[in-house]
């Protein structure tokens, strides 16, 4: 499908942030966006890159009433030689379509997903920040826009992509965060929508997140929804625990998001000399192992922050510290290696980097 590029009037052009240390995360957006429509009986159509602007949507649109919505997150980087790259975008395309299937939405051709992003990023290349720790965050989204009340899949959808120059996801940067294990609220259960990247999953996490923040914690670590016993994931990242040179993470059981960075860690760690295991972790065993010194460090993985060190874990009124509240050696190595591959400082032996243009 050809993608039309609509004119960008001078009055629609935005002022770029001069001081890239003040970018924050997800606060600023580029001049253009990609929009493609899907209509029943017609399929994907009307692909265009247009000025970034608000949508005009009917109040009866399905997305507002029945939450038919999915999204993805990936990044573009500008290397020191000026080349623009994406990191494993085809994995985001496949996960997007897995989410679409679960939410009864049309799957988008992988080539259209990736090529559309490449064309948009190429046009907006001057927005890509270049200071250490910055990137261009890419947010592909699909929403149901048919104006009808009735619990059934929509007959009209918007697939759109917006771009945001970003700094570190956490205000403290690459420093250990504190995480509270949530034992009251439930985010997802197997058979539900936990493995789909849909907004409802994040909405259901807000209450627990607010309460954790009031207690002085940065994030919530979810337990399984059936027994509230086994470790699952943090709202914005998958979790890993290091038992010496063995790195353990929860298996994908239907209520955990299949993270692109998670998959990258599982492939990269063995190449760096570590063992990896996907197995269930009982929360009581977890805390016993931290007390006994068997768990040497913990970290999260996700597109936004890449690798996030964990300095404290709280559960049932007890808070335990890991690695003396500092960044662990394995965590640091994985962060340096992954970001090194993404930014062109290290060789990509996995074929993960995709060049734009």
Secondary structure, DSSP 8 states (H G I E B T S, - for coil): ---EE----GGG-----S-GGG--SS----SEEEEEEEETTTEEEEEEEEE-------TTBHHHHH--EEE--EEEEE-TTS-EEEESHHHHHHHHHHHHHHTT-----HHHHHHHHHHHHHHTGGG---STT-EEEEEEEEEE--B--SSS--SEEEEEEEEEEE--SSTT-SS-EEEEEESS-----TTTTTTS--HHHHHTTHHHHHHHHHTT-SEEEEE-TTTS-BEEEETTEEEEEEETTEEEE----SSS---HHHHHHHHHHHHTT-EEEE---BHHHHHHHHHTT---EEEEEETTTEEEEEEEEEETTEEEESGGGS--HHHHHHHHHHHHHHHTSS--SSS-EEEE-
